[in-house]
Amino acid sequence: MASAQRLAQRWPGKIEKIEFLIDPVPSDKLLDQASALGERVPLASSVPAGARSPARIIIYRLPIEQIAENTGELLDLVHQCVVHEVAQLWMKPISEVDPSYFPEDPDF
């Protein structure tokens, strides 16, 4: 929620339209897709808004916890995921969504 609140300051009225969820792990479908593409286990995903449902960002708790070495890194990873998924939903560059925060991993 801290990441959403941070982005709400930059994007008032827009972030509030996104529903944020935390699931323990990605679905089998997402895991199979990542495996088929040779990608790592997803840390987050997003679903665009539908006619009757808001856009959603889902953070996967266990994969993030497994790679974070400490609480600070955990918070950074969650924020990276939120920014990345917002950028995907809005089709904007990450640097536009949150110009003060850039992930160190160029493949993120």
N, C-alpha and C positions, 0 to 999 in steps of 0.2 A: 504494500500500500504506500510505502514511503516513496517508491519510484513513481507511482501514479500521481501522488501529490506533488512531487517535484516537477513532473511534466505538466500538471494542471496549472501551475504558475505561468508556464510559457504558453500553454494552449488552453486558456480558460473556456469552458463550455464544450470542448471537444473530447478531452480525456474522460470526462464524466459519462460520455455516451458509450464507453467501452466497459464491458463486464470482465473483471479479472477473477480467474479461478486458479486454484492450486490442486493438482492431482498428484498422487504418489509417483506414477510412472506413465509414459506415453502408452497409447493403445497398441495392441498387437499390429494393427494396420500400419501405424506410423513407424513402428520398429521394423517391420518387414520392408517398408519403402526405403528407410535409411540403409538397411542392410543391402538391399538390391542395388542401391546407388553407391555403396562403399562409404557411406557417411557415418559419423558417430551417432550415438543415441541422442535423439532430440532433447534439448533442455527446455524448449517451449514451443508452442504453436499458436496460430491465430485462425480465427474463423470470421470472415466478413459478415457484416450485418445482413440480415434477411428482411423480408417484408414484415415479419412479426417478431424478430429477435434482434437484440443488439449485437454489435461486433463483440467478439470474445478473444481474450488472450489467456492461454493456459500455461502455467509454469509447472514444470515437472520437478517435484521436490527431491526425490531420491537421486536422480542423476546429478543434480546440482550439488547436493550434499556430498556425494561421492568424490567429486573433483575439487571442491573447495577445501583449502588447507586450513582456513581459519574463518572466523566470523566476518572479518573485513572483506575477504575474498568472496565469501558467500553473498554478501550484500552487493558487491560489484557485479558478480555473475547474474544475479537476479535483475539488477538494473540494466545490464547489457541485454538480457533477454527481453525485457519490457521495451526498451528503446528499439531493438531490432524488429520486434513484432509490430510495434506501432508504425515504424517506417514501412514495413511490408503492407500493413492495412491501408495506410494513407498513400502508398506509392511515392514516398519522399525519401531523400537520402538521410541516412542516420545523422549526419552532421547538421541537417536542418531540424530534425526532431529534437535533438539535444546537442547543441554546438559545444557545450562544455565537457562532453563525455565521449570518449572514443575508445572502443575496445582495443586491447593490444594485439589480439589474435586477428590477423588479416583474413582468415577464413571464416570468421564468425558470421 
